[in-house]
C-alpha cells in the first residue's frame, strides 16, 4: 500500500493551505507546493500577485478566504482578481489600461458655452449647438466652471 508523503516546507514560510505556502525574502515572494517552488515575483509586483493567487483559487488549490487571510487582503479584491482571471486569463492582469479620452470641455468650448449662457439660451440647446452631452454641461455648471446668468425681474 502506498504511503502518503506529508508536505515538507522550507524554513520561514507562511502557510496558505496545508499544501501551499509562501515566503518573502530579498524583496521577492516565492510560492511553494511542499518543498518545490512553483512561482516567484517581486514583492511590489501587485499584478503578478493577483494573477498567481487567482490561479490558485481557480485551479482549486486554495479558497478565496485562505488567500485573504494569508496575505491580509480584502476578500472582495481577491474575488475581483479571480473574476478577471476567469474572464481574461493571466493576460488580463498585464494588459495596458485604457487611457482616458481627452477632455470635452476645453477652454474654447467653455468660453463658447459661457457666451451662450450669457445670451440666456437653455443648457439643452447649448449642448446640441456645441455637440456635447447635456450632462457634461450640467456638471460644469454645478462645479462652478460655468455660471448661469440669473434673469432680472422687471417691475411693471
URJO-V914971 format. One record per backbone hydrogen bond with DSSP energy under -0.5 kcal/mol. CO is the residue of the C=O (numbers start at 1). NH is the residue of the N-H. Records with the same first field share a line. If there is no record, write none. Layout:
CO->NH + NH
This chain:
4->6
7->9
10->13
14->22
17->16
19->34
20->16 + 17
21->32
22->14
23->25 + 30
25->28
27->43
28->25
29->41
30->23
31->38 + 39
32->21 + 34
33->36
35->37
36->33
39->31
41->29
42->45
44->46
45->49
46->50
47->51
48->52
49->53
50->54
51->55
52->56
53->57
54->58
55->59
56->60 + 61 + 62
57->60
63->67
64->68
65->69
66->70
67->71
68->72 + 73
74->78
75->79
76->80
77->81
78->82
79->83
80->84
81->85
82->86
83->87
84->88 + 89
85->89
89->92
90->93
91->94 + 95
104->106
106->110
107->111
108->112
109->113
110->114
111->115
112->116
113->117
114->118
115->119
116->121
117->120
122->126
123->127
124->128
125->129
126->130
127->131 + 132
133->137
134->138
135->139
136->140
137->141
138->142
139->143
140->144 + 145 + 146
141->144
